[in-house]
Amino acid sequence: MTKKERREQNNRLMEIYCGILHGNRKFEEGEPIPLFYRFGCQEFAQLRRKYGLEEIAGRGDEFTMALRLCRWLAPNLVHDGEFFLSEPSEIPLNALALLEYSFGNRERGLNCACKAKILAECCLALGIHARRVGLYPNSPYDADNHVVAEIYDRKRGKWCMLDPTNGGYFTDGGEPLSCLELREKLADLSPCSVVLPRQNPKKLAELSEKNFEWNLYYAKNCFYFTVETVSGFGMSGSRDAYLMPRGFDCHEREVCNGEFLLRKATEWEWGNAALARIAKWTERERESKPLIGTPALWAPPAIPK
C-alpha cells in the first residue's frame, strides 16, 4: 500500500468512526453519580517531595501546571500496551509504586491506564482536581482501548483532557477540550487535533495533517467513556461510571470482548498468566452491573471557596 493509498483509507475510516459517533449522540439516562477527589492522602506529600512535583508544575492555571507534568512524564515512561498481561502482581496501582517500577527505565514499560493513573495522582498531590477517563470503541472484537487523564481548570471552568502516553491534549484551535467535547467535535467532523509536545496549537490545519493517525485512534475509541468515581491515592473504593450511547449495552460488549480476547490469546501467544487474567476479568464483568451515569459526569466539581 502506498502512502497515498494509506491516507485515503484512513480518511474513509475517520469518516466512518465520526459517522458512528454522529449517529449515537444521545446517551442513556443514567443516575446522578457523586464523584470524589481525595486530596488529603498522606502519600501525596512523599510523591511531591520525591519527584519535585511543585518545581516541575511551576506556576499558572491548573491546565498549564498539569500539562507540564504530563510532558515531564511522557518521555520518561516507556509504553507497554500489554503491561496488564504481564505486570508483576506485587506492584500496587498507585503513582509511587508505578514510578518506582518504570520511571526512566527503558526495560519496564507501562500501559496507558497506569500512565494516566500516575498523572492524575501527581495532579491531585498539587491540589488539582484530576481523574482517569477510559475511552472505548464500539466493536467487541477490538482488543484495544485507551485511557487518559482529565483535570479541572477553574479559570476555564471546564475539564481538560491530557494524555501522558504521548504528552498531548486536544484543541479546536482555541481552548483545550474535554473528552466529552472531543466526542462532539468528532461527531460533527469539526476541526480539532491532538497537540503533541513542541507543536503550535494555533496551527490547527497543520496539526490535523501531521497528527492524523493519532486523531484517527482517538476517534475510534470515543464511542463510550468511563470515569472513576473516586480519585485519590491507589484504587480503594473506586468504581467506573459509564457514559454510553442510548440503546448500547456496554455490559454485553465488555463480556463479548473478554471472550474474544480469550479466543485470540493463543494465536497472539499471550501465555497462561495472561489467559488467567483475562478469564478472571471476563467473569467479573459477566457478574457485574455497570454504573450508568449522564453527561453530568463532566459538571464542575465542588470546589470550596
C-alpha positions in Angstrom: 0.0 0.0 0.0 1.4 3.4 -1.0 1.4 6.4 1.4 -1.4 8.0 -0.7 -3.5 4.8 -0.6 -3.0 4.5 3.2 -4.1 8.1 3.7 -7.2 7.6 1.5 -8.0 4.5 3.6 -7.5 6.4 6.8 -9.7 9.3 5.6 -12.5 6.8 5.0 -12.0 5.2 8.4 -12.2 8.7 10.0 -15.4 9.4 8.3 -16.8 6.0 9.4 -15.7 6.5 13.0 -17.1 10.0 13.2 -20.3 9.0 11.5 -20.8 6.3 14.2 -20.4 9.0 16.8 -22.8 11.3 14.9 -25.5 8.5 14.9 -25.0 7.9 18.7 -25.0 11.4 20.2 -27.8 10.8 22.7 -26.8 9.0 25.9 -28.6 6.6 28.2 -30.5 8.3 31.0 -28.5 7.1 33.9 -28.4 8.3 37.5 -26.7 11.1 39.3 -23.3 9.7 40.4 -21.3 11.5 43.0 -17.6 11.8 42.2 -14.9 12.1 45.0 -11.5 13.7 44.8 -9.2 12.8 47.8 -6.5 15.4 48.2 -5.6 14.5 51.8 -3.9 11.2 51.2 -0.7 11.2 53.2 1.3 9.6 50.4 0.9 12.7 48.3 3.4 14.6 50.4 6.0 11.8 49.7 5.1 12.0 46.0 5.6 15.7 45.9 9.0 15.6 47.6 10.5 12.6 45.9 9.8 13.8 42.4 9.9 17.6 42.9 6.4 18.0 41.5 5.9 21.6 42.6 9.0 22.7 40.7 8.1 20.7 37.6 4.5 22.0 37.5 5.6 25.6 38.2 3.0 28.4 38.4 -0.1 29.1 36.3 -3.6 27.8 35.9 -4.4 24.2 36.5 -4.2 23.2 32.9 -0.8 24.8 32.4 0.6 23.1 35.5 -0.9 19.7 34.6 0.5 20.0 31.0 4.0 20.5 32.4 3.6 17.3 34.5 2.2 15.4 31.5 5.1 16.4 29.3 7.6 15.5 32.0 6.1 12.0 32.4 5.6 11.1 28.7 9.2 10.7 27.6 10.2 9.1 30.9 7.6 6.2 30.8 8.2 3.6 28.1 4.9 2.3 26.6 3.9 -1.4 27.0 0.4 -1.9 25.9 0.4 -5.5 27.2 1.5 -4.5 30.7 -1.7 -5.7 32.2 -0.9 -9.2 30.9 2.5 -9.4 32.4 2.6 -6.9 35.3 4.2 -8.3 38.5 1.2 -8.9 40.8 3.1 -7.2 43.7 3.1 -3.7 42.0 0.3 -1.6 43.6 -1.6 0.6 41.2 -0.5 4.0 42.7 1.9 6.7 41.4 4.7 6.0 43.9 4.9 2.3 43.1 4.4 2.7 39.3 7.0 5.4 39.1 9.5 3.3 41.2 8.9 0.5 38.8 9.1 2.3 35.4 10.3 5.9 35.6 13.4 6.3 33.4 13.7 2.6 33.0 13.7 1.6 29.3 13.2 -2.1 30.1 10.0 -1.6 32.2 7.0 -0.1 30.3 3.5 0.7 31.4 0.2 0.8 29.7 -1.9 3.9 29.2 -4.1 3.2 32.2 -1.1 3.2 34.5 0.3 6.3 32.9 -3.0 8.1 33.4 -3.1 7.0 37.0 0.3 8.5 37.6 -0.6 11.8 36.1 -3.9 12.0 37.9 -2.2 11.4 41.3 0.6 13.9 40.6 -2.1 16.5 39.9 -4.1 15.6 43.0 -0.9 15.9 45.0 -0.8 19.5 43.9 -4.4 20.2 44.7 -5.7 19.9 41.1 -8.9 18.0 40.5 -7.9 15.1 38.3 -9.3 11.7 37.3 -8.8 8.9 34.8 -11.2 8.6 31.8 -11.5 5.4 29.8 -12.1 5.7 26.0 -13.7 2.7 24.4 -14.6 1.6 20.8 -17.9 0.3 19.7 -16.7 -3.1 18.5 -16.4 -6.0 21.0 -13.8 -7.5 18.6 -11.4 -4.7 19.2 -8.5 -5.7 21.5 -7.6 -2.1 22.2 -8.9 0.9 24.1 -7.3 4.0 25.6 -7.1 5.7 29.0 -6.3 9.4 29.5 -6.4 11.9 32.4 -8.7 14.9 32.8 -8.1 17.9 35.1 -10.5 20.6 36.0 -9.3 24.1 35.2 -11.0 26.8 37.3 -10.1 29.7 35.0 -11.7 28.0 32.0 -14.5 26.5 34.1 -14.2 23.1 32.4 -12.5 19.7 32.3 -9.4 19.3 30.0 -8.1 16.1 28.7 -4.4 15.3 28.9 -2.7 12.1 27.5 0.6 11.1 29.3 1.1 8.4 26.6 2.1 11.0 24.0 2.2 14.2 26.1 -0.7 15.6 24.2 -4.0 17.3 24.6 -6.9 18.2 22.2 -7.8 21.6 20.9 -10.1 23.1 18.3 -7.6 25.8 17.7 -8.8 27.7 20.8 -9.1 26.1 24.2 -8.1 22.6 25.3 -11.0 20.1 25.1 -12.5 17.6 27.5 -13.2 14.1 26.3 -16.9 14.8 26.0 -16.2 18.0 23.9 -13.8 16.0 21.8 -16.5 13.4 21.1 -18.9 16.2 20.0 -16.3 17.8 17.7 -15.6 14.4 16.1 -19.3 13.6 15.6 -19.6 16.9 13.6 -16.4 16.4 11.7 -15.4 19.7 13.2 -11.7 20.7 13.0 -9.8 19.5 16.0 -6.5 17.8 16.7 -4.2 16.4 19.4 -1.4 18.8 20.1 1.9 17.0 20.8 5.0 18.5 22.5 6.7 21.3 20.7 3.7 21.8 18.4 1.8 25.1 17.9 -1.8 24.7 19.0 -2.8 27.7 16.7 -1.8 25.9 13.5 -4.8 23.6 13.5 -4.7 22.6 9.8 -1.1 21.6 10.1 -1.7 19.6 13.3 -4.7 17.8 11.7 -2.5 16.7 8.9 0.6 15.8 10.9 -1.2 14.0 13.7 -3.9 12.4 11.6 -3.2 8.8 12.7 -3.3 9.8 16.4 -6.6 11.7 15.7 -8.0 8.6 14.0 -7.1 6.5 17.0 -9.0 8.8 19.4 -12.0 8.9 17.0 -12.1 5.1 17.1 -12.0 5.0 20.9 -14.6 7.7 21.7 -17.7 5.6 21.4 -18.3 5.3 25.2 -16.5 6.5 28.3 -15.8 5.5 31.9 -15.0 7.9 34.7 -13.6 6.8 38.0 -15.9 7.6 40.9 -13.1 8.0 43.4 -9.8 9.7 42.5 -7.1 9.5 45.1 -4.0 7.5 46.1 -4.4 4.0 44.9 -7.6 2.3 43.9 -9.5 2.0 47.2 -13.3 2.4 46.9 -13.4 3.4 43.2 -15.7 2.1 40.5 -16.2 3.0 36.9 -19.2 5.2 36.0 -20.2 4.8 32.4 -21.4 7.3 29.8 -22.8 5.3 26.9 -25.0 5.9 23.9 -28.7 5.3 24.1 -29.6 1.7 23.4 -26.0 0.5 23.7 -25.3 -2.4 26.1 -21.8 -1.8 27.4 -22.1 -4.9 29.7 -22.8 -7.2 26.8 -20.0 -5.6 24.8 -17.4 -6.0 27.5 -18.3 -9.6 28.2 -18.1 -10.3 24.5 -14.8 -8.5 24.3 -13.4 -10.7 27.1 -14.5 -13.8 25.3 -13.0 -12.6 22.1 -9.6 -11.9 23.8 -9.7 -15.4 25.3 -10.2 -16.9 21.8 -7.3 -14.8 20.4 -4.9 -15.2 23.3 -3.3 -18.4 22.0 -2.9 -17.0 18.5 -1.2 -13.9 19.9 0.9 -16.1 22.2 0.0 -14.3 25.4 0.7 -17.3 27.7 -1.1 -18.9 30.7 -0.7 -16.0 33.0 -2.4 -13.7 30.5 -5.2 -16.2 29.9 -5.9 -16.4 33.6 -6.0 -12.6 34.0 -8.4 -12.2 31.0 -10.6 -15.1 32.2 -10.9 -13.5 35.7 -11.7 -10.1 34.3 -14.3 -11.6 31.9 -16.0 -13.5 34.7 -16.0 -10.3 36.9 -17.6 -8.4 34.0 -20.2 -11.1 33.5 -21.3 -10.9 37.1 -21.2 -7.1 37.5 -23.8 -4.5 36.8 -22.5 -1.3 35.2 -23.0 2.0 36.9 -24.6 4.2 34.3 -24.1 8.0 34.5 -25.0 11.0 32.5 -23.1 13.9 30.8 -23.2 15.5 34.3 -20.1 13.5 35.0 -18.4 16.5 33.3 -20.0 19.0 35.6 -17.7 21.2 37.7 -16.5 19.5 40.8 -17.5 21.0 44.2 -14.7 23.5 45.0 -14.6 25.1 48.4 -14.5 28.9 48.2 
